[in-house]
Amino acid sequence: IEDEATRRASEDVFVGDKTFYDQDNVFWIPKGAHFSTLLALATAPDLPQLLDKAMGEIEAENPSLRGVLYREFSRLALEPGKLGELMGLIARLKFDPARHGSRDVFGEVYEYFLGQFAMNEGAKAGEFYTPKNVVNLLVEILAPFKGKIYDPACGSGGMFVQSAKFKDAHQKTLGKQGDLAIYGQELMAQTRRLSLMNLAVHGLDGDLGQTYGSSFTNDQHKTLRADYILANPPFNISDWDGDKLTDDPRWVHGIPPKGNANFAWLQHMLARLSSRGRAGIVLANGSMSSQQSGEGEIRRAMVQADVVECMVALPGQLFSNTQIPVCLWFLSRNKAAGENGRVDRLRQILFIDARKAASGRVSRTQVEFTDEDLQRLGQTYHRWRGTEFGDGAAYADEPGFCYSASLEDMEKHGFVLTPGRYVGAVVEDDDDEAFADKMERLTTQLAEQMAKGAELDAVIRERLGALGYGV
C-alpha cells in the first residue's frame, strides 16, 4: 500500500510540474483544463463557458497554441447536455499506451475526423484536405528524410504529418537519424488553425509564418530554400492577383496567365527550392498539355531548363471532392548523379501512367492505392533515380506503365507532358494458339453453354407451369 501511495504521489508531482513538460517539448495542460476535471462538470449548465475558459488557459500556457484552439463553445446552438454527452462518449475510449503501444492514437483520431469532415464537405474539402492516399504517393516518391520541408498551400497540414511518419519509419531501415524542419503557409485563417492543431497533436513543430495569407502576394518565407516541397494548391484558380505580379522575379520561365495560377504555383515552388531541392505538386491534367495564354511556352522552357523530373497521371476516381482529372509534377534542381541519386538523369523525364494502378476501392465511385500499389510506384522512381530508398533493382521501361523519355522525345511531342503519349500500350501476352483453333474451341464451348441454357429454360418453364404461370 505504501509503495502504491508513493507511486501515485510521484505521479502527482510529475503531472503537476510544468518543467517536466517543457524539457521534452510537450504541451502543458493546467489542472483546471484537464479532461478529467471538465468531465466531472459535464452536467453543469455553464459547461460551454467552462470549456471556453479551459481552452484559454491552455493557450496562455502554450504560446504555440495561441489563436489555434476553438473557444466558441458558448456560441454553439446545441441542446442542453449535448456537450456533456459527447465528453462522456470520449471518456469511454481508451487512449493509454499499454493498449495501443507506440501508436500515435490522438494523431490518428485527428486525421480520421479530418477525413470524415472532408467527405461531408465534398468539393469544399479541397480547400483544406488532400486524400491521404495522394499524400502518401507524394511522400513515397520524394522520400523526405533530412532537411527543410515546405508547403505553400498547406491546408490542414497532412503533407507535414506524413513526411514526418516517413522519416520516422526509415530511420531504422537506413540506420541513421533523419531530421525535418517544417515550413508552410495557408491562405485561410481557419484552415491555418487546423494545420497548427494537426502539428500539435502529432508533436511536431513548424513555422507557418506570422499570419495567414497568399503565398503569391504575402509570401511568409521569401528567403526559404527548401529541400522538399509537397503541395496540393487550388486547381486552375483565376483570382490569384496575377495582374499585380507581372514583374515578379519568380517567373523565370515565363509570366503565368492572369486567368490561371497553375504555372505560377510551379514557378513559385521552383524559386523556393535549394540547390538539391525537389518538389511534388498536385495539379489538374490540363497543366500537362495546355497551350493557352503562354502555358505551353512556360512548360517548354521548364523542360529545356531540365527542372522537370517526373510526371505521374493519376486515376480519375482518386479524389472524393473533385472530378477534375489530376496529375503529379515532380521538379528537381539537381538531376545529375550525386546526392539525389546514383543515376544521372540529366535531359530525361520519367513518365508514369498510374491511371489503372489503383487496385483498392473505397466505394463504388472512389478508388485508392493499396500499400503494394504505392510501393510499386515509389520503387519505379527510386530505381530510375538510383536512390538509397530503392530496392537495388535496375530500372526498366514497362509498356503501358512507365517510360524514361529523352529531351528529343519531348520535342517530338511538342513538350506535352501527358504520360500516355510516352509509355505506349500494354503488351498483351501471346498464347501461341492459332486463330482457327481458338475459334473452333470457343464456338464449341459456346454451343455447350447455349445447350445448357436451353435445358435450364425448359426446367424453369415446367416449374412455372406447375404453379399455374405459363410462359
C-alpha positions as CSV (number, residue, x, y, z in Angstrom):
1,I,0.0,0.0,0.0
2,E,2.8,2.4,0.9
3,D,4.5,1.6,-2.5
4,E,1.3,2.4,-4.3
5,A,0.9,5.6,-2.4
6,T,4.5,6.6,-3.1
7,R,4.0,5.9,-6.8
8,R,0.8,8.0,-7.0
9,A,2.5,10.8,-5.1
10,S,5.4,10.8,-7.5
11,E,3.0,10.8,-10.5
12,D,1.2,13.8,-9.0
13,V,4.5,15.6,-8.7
14,F,5.3,14.8,-12.3
15,V,1.9,15.8,-13.7
16,G,1.9,19.0,-11.7
17,D,5.4,20.2,-12.6
18,K,5.5,22.2,-15.9
19,T,9.3,21.8,-16.2
20,F,8.9,18.1,-17.0
21,Y,6.8,19.0,-20.0
22,D,8.9,22.0,-21.1
23,Q,12.1,20.0,-21.2
24,D,10.5,17.3,-23.5
25,N,8.7,19.9,-25.7
26,V,5.3,18.6,-24.6
27,F,2.2,20.8,-24.2
28,W,1.4,21.7,-20.6
29,I,-2.3,21.4,-19.6
30,P,-3.2,23.4,-16.4
31,K,-5.1,21.3,-13.9
32,G,-8.3,23.3,-14.3
33,A,-8.3,22.4,-18.0
34,H,-7.7,18.6,-17.6
35,F,-10.2,16.5,-19.3
36,S,-11.0,14.7,-16.0
37,T,-11.7,18.0,-14.3
38,L,-14.1,19.1,-17.1
39,L,-15.7,15.6,-17.3
40,A,-16.7,15.9,-13.6
41,L,-18.5,19.1,-14.6
42,A,-20.2,17.6,-17.7
43,T,-23.7,18.1,-16.4
44,A,-23.1,21.8,-15.3
45,P,-25.3,24.2,-17.1
46,D,-22.3,26.5,-17.8
47,L,-20.2,23.7,-19.3
48,P,-19.7,25.6,-22.7
49,Q,-18.3,28.6,-20.8
50,L,-16.0,26.3,-18.8
51,L,-14.7,24.8,-21.9
52,D,-14.0,28.2,-23.4
53,K,-12.2,29.2,-20.3
54,A,-10.1,25.9,-20.3
55,M,-9.1,26.5,-23.9
56,G,-7.9,30.0,-23.0
57,E,-5.9,28.6,-20.1
58,I,-4.2,26.1,-22.4
59,E,-3.3,28.8,-24.9
60,A,-1.9,31.0,-22.2
61,E,0.5,28.3,-21.0
62,N,1.5,27.2,-24.6
63,P,2.5,30.1,-26.8
64,S,2.5,28.0,-30.0
65,L,-1.2,27.2,-29.5
66,R,-2.4,30.9,-29.1
67,G,-5.2,31.6,-31.5
68,V,-5.4,27.9,-32.5
69,L,-7.8,26.3,-30.1
70,Y,-11.6,26.5,-30.5
71,R,-13.0,29.0,-27.9
72,E,-16.6,29.4,-29.0
73,F,-18.4,26.5,-27.3
74,S,-20.7,29.0,-25.6
75,R,-21.9,30.2,-29.0
76,L,-22.9,26.7,-30.3
77,A,-26.6,26.3,-30.8
78,L,-26.7,22.9,-29.1
79,E,-29.4,21.3,-26.9
80,P,-28.5,21.4,-23.2
81,G,-26.4,18.4,-22.2
82,K,-25.2,17.5,-25.6
83,L,-21.6,18.6,-25.0
84,G,-21.6,16.7,-21.7
85,E,-22.9,13.6,-23.5
86,L,-20.1,13.9,-26.1
87,M,-17.5,14.2,-23.4
88,G,-19.0,11.0,-21.8
89,L,-18.6,9.1,-25.0
90,I,-15.0,10.3,-25.4
91,A,-14.3,9.2,-21.8
92,R,-15.2,5.7,-22.7
93,L,-12.4,5.4,-25.2
94,K,-9.1,4.0,-24.1
95,F,-6.0,6.0,-25.2
96,D,-3.5,4.5,-22.8
97,P,-0.1,3.4,-24.2
98,A,-0.5,-0.1,-22.7
99,R,-3.4,-0.7,-25.0
100,H,-2.0,0.9,-28.2
101,G,1.8,0.6,-27.8
102,S,3.7,3.3,-29.6
103,R,0.9,4.3,-32.0
104,D,0.1,8.0,-32.3
105,V,-3.5,7.4,-31.3
106,F,-4.5,11.1,-30.8
107,G,-2.9,11.9,-34.2
108,E,-4.8,9.1,-35.9
109,V,-8.1,10.3,-34.3
110,Y,-7.5,13.8,-35.6
111,E,-6.7,12.6,-39.1
112,Y,-9.8,10.4,-39.1
113,F,-12.0,13.3,-38.2
114,L,-10.4,15.5,-40.9
115,G,-11.0,12.8,-43.4
116,Q,-14.7,12.4,-42.4
117,F,-15.2,16.1,-42.4
118,A,-13.7,16.3,-45.9
119,M,-16.1,13.6,-47.1
120,N,-19.1,15.6,-45.8
121,E,-17.8,18.9,-47.2
122,G,-17.5,17.4,-50.7
123,A,-16.0,19.9,-53.2
124,K,-15.2,22.5,-50.5
125,A,-12.8,20.0,-48.8
126,G,-10.2,20.7,-51.5
127,E,-9.5,24.0,-49.6
128,F,-8.0,22.1,-46.7
129,Y,-7.7,18.4,-47.3
130,T,-5.7,16.2,-49.6
131,P,-6.6,12.5,-49.6
132,K,-4.1,10.5,-47.5
133,N,-3.6,8.2,-50.5
134,V,-2.3,11.0,-52.7
135,V,-0.1,12.5,-49.9
136,N,1.4,9.0,-49.3
137,L,2.3,8.8,-53.0
138,L,4.0,12.2,-53.0
139,V,5.9,11.2,-49.9
140,E,6.8,7.8,-51.2
141,I,8.5,9.3,-54.3
142,L,10.0,12.4,-52.7
143,A,11.2,10.5,-49.6
144,P,11.6,13.5,-47.3
145,F,14.2,12.4,-44.7
146,K,16.6,15.2,-43.8
147,G,16.3,18.9,-44.5
148,K,13.7,21.7,-44.8
149,I,10.2,20.8,-46.0
150,Y,7.7,23.4,-47.3
151,D,4.1,23.5,-48.4
152,P,2.9,27.0,-49.7
153,A,-0.7,25.9,-49.6
154,C,-0.6,23.7,-46.5
155,G,-4.3,23.2,-45.8
156,S,-4.7,21.1,-42.7
157,G,-1.0,20.0,-42.7
158,G,-1.3,16.5,-44.0
159,M,1.9,16.8,-46.1
160,F,3.9,17.6,-42.9
161,V,2.5,14.7,-40.9
162,Q,3.0,12.0,-43.5
163,S,6.5,13.3,-44.2
164,A,7.4,13.0,-40.5
165,K,6.0,9.5,-40.4
166,F,8.1,8.5,-43.5
167,K,11.2,9.9,-41.8
168,D,10.5,8.0,-38.6
169,A,9.8,4.7,-40.4
170,H,13.1,4.9,-42.4
171,Q,15.4,5.8,-39.6
172,K,15.6,2.2,-38.6
173,T,15.9,0.8,-42.1
174,L,18.6,3.3,-43.1
175,G,20.4,3.1,-39.8
176,K,20.7,6.9,-39.5
177,Q,18.9,9.8,-38.0
178,G,16.5,11.9,-40.1
179,D,15.6,15.5,-39.3
180,L,12.9,17.6,-40.9
181,A,12.3,21.4,-40.4
182,I,8.7,22.3,-41.3
183,Y,7.7,25.5,-43.1
184,G,4.3,26.3,-44.6
185,Q,1.7,28.9,-45.4
186,E,-2.1,28.9,-45.7
187,L,-4.5,31.4,-47.3
188,M,-7.4,30.9,-44.9
189,A,-7.2,31.7,-41.2
190,Q,-9.5,28.8,-40.1
191,T,-7.6,26.3,-42.2
192,R,-4.3,27.5,-40.8
193,R,-5.6,26.7,-37.3
194,L,-6.4,23.2,-38.5
195,S,-2.8,22.8,-39.7
196,L,-1.3,24.1,-36.4
197,M,-3.5,21.8,-34.4
198,N,-2.6,18.9,-36.7
199,L,1.1,19.6,-36.0
200,A,0.4,19.9,-32.3
201,V,-1.4,16.6,-31.8
202,H,1.4,14.8,-33.7
203,G,4.1,16.5,-31.5
204,L,5.6,18.4,-34.5
205,D,7.0,22.0,-34.5
206,G,6.5,24.1,-37.6
207,D,6.9,27.6,-38.9
208,L,3.7,28.6,-40.7
209,G,4.6,32.2,-40.9
210,Q,3.3,35.1,-38.8
211,T,-0.1,35.0,-40.3
212,Y,-2.4,33.6,-42.9
213,G,-2.3,34.9,-46.5
214,S,-1.5,34.2,-50.1
215,S,1.9,32.7,-50.9
216,F,1.9,34.8,-54.1
217,T,1.2,38.3,-52.6
218,N,2.1,37.9,-49.0
219,D,4.9,35.3,-49.0
220,Q,5.9,34.5,-45.5
221,H,9.1,32.6,-46.5
222,K,10.8,34.7,-49.2
223,T,14.3,33.7,-48.2
224,L,13.5,30.0,-47.7
225,R,15.3,27.4,-49.8
226,A,13.6,24.1,-49.1
227,D,15.0,20.6,-49.8
228,Y,11.5,19.2,-50.2
229,I,8.3,20.8,-51.3
230,L,4.9,19.0,-51.3
231,A,1.8,20.8,-52.2
232,N,-1.8,20.4,-53.4
233,P,-2.6,24.0,-54.4
234,P,-6.0,25.1,-55.6
235,F,-6.6,24.0,-59.2
236,N,-7.0,26.4,-62.1
237,I,-7.7,29.5,-59.9
238,S,-8.1,32.8,-61.6
239,D,-8.3,35.2,-58.6
240,W,-4.7,35.0,-57.6
241,D,-3.7,38.7,-58.3
242,G,-1.6,37.8,-61.3
243,D,-2.1,41.2,-62.7
244,K,-0.2,42.7,-59.8
245,L,2.8,40.3,-60.2
246,T,3.8,40.6,-63.8
247,D,7.3,41.7,-63.0
248,D,7.8,39.1,-60.2
249,P,11.3,37.6,-60.1
250,R,9.8,34.1,-59.5
251,W,8.6,33.9,-63.2
252,V,12.0,32.8,-64.6
253,H,10.4,30.6,-67.3
254,G,7.6,32.9,-68.3
255,I,4.8,35.1,-66.9
256,P,1.9,32.9,-65.8
257,P,-1.5,33.8,-67.4
258,K,-3.7,36.0,-65.2
259,G,-6.6,33.7,-65.5
260,N,-4.9,30.5,-64.3
261,A,-2.3,30.1,-61.4
262,N,-1.1,26.6,-62.3
263,F,2.2,27.7,-63.7
264,A,2.5,30.4,-61.0
265,W,2.4,27.6,-58.4
266,L,5.1,25.6,-60.2
267,Q,7.4,28.6,-60.6
268,H,6.8,29.8,-57.0
269,M,7.9,26.4,-55.8
270,L,10.9,26.2,-58.1
271,A,12.0,29.6,-56.6
272,R,11.9,28.2,-53.1
273,L,13.9,25.0,-53.8
274,S,17.5,24.6,-52.6
275,S,20.3,23.6,-54.9
276,R,19.5,20.0,-54.3
277,G,15.8,20.5,-53.7
278,R,12.9,18.5,-55.2
279,A,9.2,19.2,-55.3
280,G,6.0,17.2,-55.7
281,I,2.8,19.1,-56.8
282,V,-0.7,18.0,-57.4
283,L,-2.2,19.8,-60.4
284,A,-5.1,19.5,-62.9
285,N,-4.3,17.4,-66.0
286,G,-4.6,20.4,-68.2
287,S,-1.3,21.7,-66.9
288,M,0.4,18.8,-68.9
289,S,-0.9,19.8,-72.3
290,S,-2.4,23.3,-72.2
291,Q,-1.2,25.8,-74.9
292,Q,-3.4,28.7,-73.8
293,S,-2.1,32.1,-72.7
294,G,1.5,31.1,-72.9
295,E,1.3,28.0,-70.7
296,G,2.8,25.8,-73.5
297,E,5.8,28.1,-73.7
298,I,6.4,28.1,-70.0
299,R,6.2,24.3,-69.9
300,R,8.7,24.0,-72.8
301,A,11.1,26.4,-71.0
302,M,10.9,24.4,-67.8
303,V,11.6,21.1,-69.7
304,Q,14.5,22.8,-71.6
305,A,15.9,24.1,-68.3
306,D,15.8,20.5,-67.0
307,V,13.9,21.2,-63.9
308,V,11.1,18.7,-64.5
309,E,12.0,15.2,-63.2
310,C,8.9,13.0,-63.3
311,M,5.2,13.2,-64.4
312,V,2.5,10.9,-63.0
313,A,-1.0,10.6,-64.3
314,L,-3.5,9.6,-61.6
315,P,-6.8,7.6,-61.6
316,G,-9.9,9.7,-62.2
317,Q,-11.7,8.4,-59.1
318,L,-8.9,9.0,-56.6
319,F,-10.4,12.2,-55.1
320,S,-13.8,12.3,-53.4
321,N,-14.1,16.1,-53.6
322,T,-13.4,16.8,-57.3
323,Q,-14.0,15.1,-60.6
324,I,-11.2,17.1,-62.3
325,P,-8.6,14.6,-63.6
326,V,-5.3,15.3,-61.8
327,C,-1.6,14.6,-62.1
328,L,1.6,14.9,-60.1
329,W,4.5,17.1,-61.2
330,F,7.9,16.3,-59.7
331,L,10.5,19.1,-60.1
332,S,14.3,18.9,-59.3
333,R,17.1,21.3,-59.0
334,N,19.7,18.6,-59.5
335,K,19.2,15.6,-61.8
336,A,22.9,14.7,-62.1
337,A,24.3,11.6,-60.4
338,G,25.1,12.5,-56.8
339,E,23.2,13.3,-53.6
340,N,19.8,12.9,-55.2
341,G,20.6,9.5,-56.8
342,R,23.3,7.4,-58.3
343,V,22.0,7.5,-61.8
344,D,22.5,10.6,-64.0
345,R,19.1,11.7,-65.4
346,L,20.0,15.0,-67.0
347,R,17.8,15.8,-70.0
348,Q,15.4,13.0,-69.1
349,I,11.9,12.8,-67.5
350,L,10.3,9.7,-66.1
351,F,6.7,9.3,-67.2
352,I,4.4,7.0,-65.1
353,D,0.8,6.3,-66.2
354,A,-0.9,5.3,-62.9
355,R,-4.5,5.7,-64.2
356,K,-5.0,2.0,-63.8
357,A,-2.6,1.4,-60.9
358,A,-5.0,1.8,-58.0
359,S,-6.3,-1.7,-57.1
360,G,-8.1,-0.7,-53.9
361,R,-11.7,0.6,-53.7
362,V,-13.1,3.0,-51.1
363,S,-16.6,3.0,-52.6
364,R,-18.5,2.4,-55.8
365,T,-17.2,5.8,-57.1
366,Q,-13.8,6.1,-55.4
367,V,-10.6,4.0,-55.7
368,E,-7.4,4.1,-53.7
369,F,-3.8,2.9,-53.9
370,T,-3.0,0.0,-51.7
371,D,0.3,-0.3,-49.9
372,E,1.5,-2.6,-52.7
373,D,0.4,0.0,-55.3
374,L,2.3,2.7,-53.5
375,Q,5.4,0.5,-53.2
376,R,5.3,-0.2,-57.0
377,L,5.0,3.4,-57.9
378,G,7.6,4.6,-55.4
379,Q,10.1,1.9,-56.4
380,T,9.7,2.7,-60.1
381,Y,11.0,6.2,-59.3
382,H,13.7,5.2,-56.9
383,R,15.1,2.5,-59.3
384,W,15.1,5.1,-62.1
385,R,17.0,7.6,-60.0
386,G,19.1,5.0,-58.1
387,T,18.3,6.4,-54.6
388,E,19.1,4.9,-51.2
389,F,15.3,4.3,-50.8
390,G,15.2,1.8,-53.7
391,D,15.4,-1.9,-53.5
392,G,18.6,-2.1,-55.6
393,A,16.9,-3.4,-58.7
394,A,17.7,-1.8,-62.1
395,Y,15.1,0.4,-63.7
396,A,13.4,-0.8,-66.9
397,D,10.7,0.8,-69.1
398,E,7.3,-1.0,-68.8
399,P,5.0,-0.6,-71.8
400,G,1.7,1.0,-70.7
401,F,3.1,2.0,-67.3
402,C,6.4,3.8,-67.3
403,Y,9.0,5.3,-69.7
404,S,12.2,7.3,-69.4
405,A,12.0,9.9,-72.1
406,S,14.8,12.0,-73.6
407,L,14.6,15.7,-74.4
408,E,14.4,14.6,-78.1
409,D,11.3,12.5,-77.3
410,M,9.6,15.5,-75.7
411,E,10.5,17.8,-78.6
412,K,8.7,15.3,-80.9
413,H,5.6,15.6,-78.8
414,G,5.7,19.4,-78.7
415,F,6.6,19.4,-75.0
416,V,3.2,18.0,-74.0
417,L,3.9,16.0,-70.8
418,T,1.0,13.6,-70.7
419,P,2.4,10.2,-69.7
420,G,0.0,8.3,-72.0
421,R,1.9,9.8,-75.0
422,Y,5.2,8.2,-73.9
423,V,4.5,4.9,-72.1
424,G,2.7,3.3,-75.0
425,A,0.3,0.4,-74.8
426,V,0.4,-2.7,-72.6
427,V,1.9,-5.6,-74.5
428,E,-0.6,-8.5,-74.5
429,D,0.8,-12.0,-73.9
430,D,0.6,-14.2,-77.0
431,D,-0.8,-17.6,-76.1
432,D,0.6,-19.1,-79.4
433,E,-2.8,-20.7,-80.2
434,A,-3.7,-20.5,-83.9
435,F,-6.7,-18.3,-84.7
436,A,-8.6,-21.1,-86.4
437,D,-8.0,-23.5,-83.5
438,K,-9.0,-20.8,-80.9
439,M,-12.3,-20.0,-82.8
440,E,-13.2,-23.7,-83.0
441,R,-12.6,-24.2,-79.3
442,L,-14.5,-21.1,-78.3
443,T,-17.5,-21.8,-80.6
444,T,-17.7,-25.4,-79.3
445,Q,-17.6,-24.1,-75.7
446,L,-20.4,-21.5,-76.6
447,A,-22.6,-24.2,-78.1
448,E,-22.3,-26.3,-75.0
449,Q,-23.2,-23.3,-72.8
450,M,-26.2,-22.4,-75.0
451,A,-27.4,-26.0,-74.9
452,K,-27.2,-26.0,-71.1
453,G,-29.0,-22.7,-71.1
454,A,-31.9,-24.2,-73.1
455,E,-32.1,-27.1,-70.7
456,L,-32.4,-24.7,-67.8
457,D,-35.1,-22.6,-69.7
458,A,-37.2,-25.8,-70.1
459,V,-36.9,-26.6,-66.4
460,I,-38.0,-23.1,-65.4
461,R,-41.0,-23.2,-67.8
462,E,-42.0,-26.5,-66.4
463,R,-41.8,-25.3,-62.8
464,L,-43.7,-22.1,-63.5
465,G,-46.4,-24.1,-65.4
466,A,-46.9,-26.4,-62.4
467,L,-47.6,-23.3,-60.4
468,G,-50.1,-22.1,-62.9
469,Y,-47.9,-19.5,-64.5
470,G,-47.3,-20.5,-68.1
471,V,-44.6,-18.7,-70.1
